[in-house]
């Protein structure tokens, strides 16, 4: 059959494209179904800040020509202070990055079909056998992978997706030119990725400036519309209004202009994962979700989830007797929790504590960070509860008790 494959992947984002890229390199017949048209790709899905680190670039063989700017520092700002940590990074041209993954997957032998909106799984006699798209067209496969992000049509239909609306973060970003990256009273943001904790700019979330070369930068705002957001929000102000207010009031943007057609908007869920796989099926990338809850970095985790799915599919299909039962597919779950996003629960706790804090607490946090050694910071960032405790003050413990009670109610 022309439309019979080893693996069918829905979605050509970093997770889906990397999964297909790996499987095609192993000579599996893999097809990727992508909603966007090929001529527009990835205009509608070009929604990431593109901030990542050399470990991702090296691990997945990503070429330098998709990088807008290599950075030397990560900066955290609060309303009245800043903290600088030397750490190499890369701000990607996200559209060029996605196009590279598609092109390289095709070179490996992957079949890409654009203008292919996946609608539902095909189940025959209780067995998943393929995917329906564009209403009546179909492909059949031994294994199906959902990499469509929060829409998750396949995962939802198969009872795998457990994304909750109250955990959905929304974000908007402009690319600007004329940014003063070394303004008096602020950290030097040349060759830097900066995250700002300030409820005036992003109530219950964070804002950012990522240097993209010369006097240009990606500037954005992200938050979850939950109780913390409502506590600090200004009535009648939406996310675009917050970003524009920041641009209008921060002297670093006094002489900026928006770069035409470089306006990005997206969403992702910040929550613990539920079920990740079932018979003949895996959910990867933002379908899970996979995004790092603390700093919002999703590219590396998404790529790792795509690779974990490819490793699982390879193991299931290369055996003398191919096995795609739920038990066999659960290898992916193990890889996700150990390799893709270890210590997710601790990082979620740290995230909730961080975004519940007041602006005054943010200033104190940055002052405390300056006195801590790099090993403590690295281990706290990796989710070590013992090292996270070193970042807390006695005044934080009532908030910790509140969070513990909330989690027990869940």
Secondary structure, DSSP 8 states (H G I E B T S, - for coil): -TTEEEEEEE--SHHHHHHHHHHHHTT--EEEE-SS-TTTTTTTT-----EE-HHHHHHTT--GGGEEEEEEEEEEEETTEEEEEEEEEEEE-HHHHHHHHHHHHHHHT-EEESS--EEEEEEETTEEEEEEETTTEEEEEEEEEE--GGG-HHHHHTT-----GGGEEEEEEEEEES--TT-TTS---TTEEEEE--TTTSTTEEEEEEEEETTEEEEEEEEE-SHHHHHH--TT--HHHHHHHHHHH-GGGTT-EEEEEEEEEEEEE-S-----EETTEEE-GGGS--S-TTT---HHHHHHHHHHHHHHHHHHHHSSS---SHHHHTHHHHHIIIIISTTHHHHHHHHHHHHHS-HHHHHHHHHHHTTS-HHHHHHHHTT-HHHHHTT--GGGHHHHHHHHHHHHH-
